[in-house]
């Protein structure tokens, strides 16, 4: 699973379509996520409604590029 945030605090999550996570989100758009940084005592929590982003759109390509750049380091 990979993710990024944009300047408007929209959260973009990339996961494979054959995972249980994908199936759960597809069946129930209400999501709640908690992220833990094990090296530092802090968490980030969010909740909202998920939308599947159509591939090959400008927003999709932008989010994918940001995810790729962040994870290439």
ZIMOLIN-V7253 format. One record per backbone hydrogen bond with DSSP energy under -1.0 kcal/mol. CO is the residue of the C=O (numbers start at 1). NH is the residue of the N-H. E is the energy in kcal/mol with one decimal. If there is no record, write none. Layout:
<<CO	NH	E> <CO	NH	E>>
//
This chain:
<<2	14	-3.5> <4	12	-3.2> <6	9	-2.1> <10	6	-1.8> <12	4	-1.9> <14	2	-2.1> <16	19	-1.2> <19	23	-2.0> <20	24	-2.9> <21	25	-2.4> <22	26	-2.5> <23	27	-1.8> <24	28	-1.5> <29	50	-2.6> <31	48	-2.0> <33	46	-2.4> <35	44	-2.1> <37	40	-1.0> <40	42	-2.5> <42	37	-2.2> <44	35	-3.0> <46	33	-2.7> <48	31	-3.1> <57	61	-2.5> <58	62	-2.3> <59	63	-2.6> <60	64	-2.7> <61	65	-2.4> <62	66	-2.3> <63	67	-2.5> <64	68	-2.4> <65	69	-2.6> <66	70	-2.4> <67	71	-1.8>>
//
